[in-house]
Amino acid sequence: MLTGHCYTSINSAHVDQTIRPGHSFSLACEFVCLQPSHTMQWWKDGQVLLNASSILPNITLSMHVSGAGEKDSGNYSCRTEPPDALGTTAVITVEDLPTSGPSVNTLEPTVEPKQGVLDVVMVWYLLLKAIFLILMVTTIALVLACRLR
């Protein structure tokens, strides 16, 4: 979808991985030019694992699975909803070792805004704060001037 001067897209460089039971793996998708109406999603084997949203247009959504088990094997991908962009698919295979104990699956999503976006937001915040301060000082000066007359 066209947003200003760019298209909504997902940058993902997923590599198929074979993981031993109990070990961890991480995947990340960089969402670019998101609109406020977009939801970022992680999918596994055609099922939604995670929905996330952000007011920022450029976000990296990471997924970390610790204590991987056989049930964590599958095809992982990310996309937007509405479906304007789709990331590449990573095939994760967890080896079945009979000596391993039960696995503990933890899904830990993290949203990491781009540093440049944070800098722009901080500049705007400080600028608005300075304007507010100037308006307050001007208002106080006008009130005092009116009282002295």
Order of alpha helices (4+ residues) and beta strands (2+ residues): beta-beta-beta-beta-beta-beta-beta-beta-beta-beta-beta-beta-alpha
